[in-house]
Amino acid sequence: MVIIQLGYSTSYVMTKEDALTLAGIVERSHKWEEKYVPAAESATGESHLLYYAYPPEEMPNMKIVNNNIYEMAKLAGKPRSKS
């Protein structure tokens, strides 16, 4: 199994075949950003959104996880939040 990290704190575990497929898709995609410009900072005096699309600057982070560890993690399920 392979763990792929997308972004700062989002990780997914999948087969190596799926990981390679996902990495290929990400490599061919563009990163999308929206930036809000408040009226006070706008040249027109009106608030608006700016949109950006550009090639990704880095590939997803990948690491291999032992199948036994993966199965134990599945048994543990979602971590409980401290309340």
Residue, then its C-alpha position, 0 to 999 in steps of 0.5 A: m500500500v502507498i500513502i499519498q499526501l495531497g496538500y498540507s494535512t490530507s493523506y490517502v492510502m491506496t494500492k501502488e497502481d492507484a497511487l501511480t494513476l493519481a500521481g499521473i493525473v496530478e502531474r497533468s493537472h493545474k493547481w487552482e486558486e481563488k483570491y478574494v480582493p476586498a473593496a478597500e484593496s481594489a483598484t475599482g473600489e469593488s470587492h471581487l475574486l481573482y482566479y489563477a490556474y498554473p502547473p503544480e510546483e511539486m508532486p504529491n508526497m508518497k511513501i510505502v506502508n507495510n500491509n500489516i500496519y495498514e490492516m491494523a490502522k483500518l481496525a483502529g478506525k478514525p481517531r477520537s478527538k479530545s473533548 
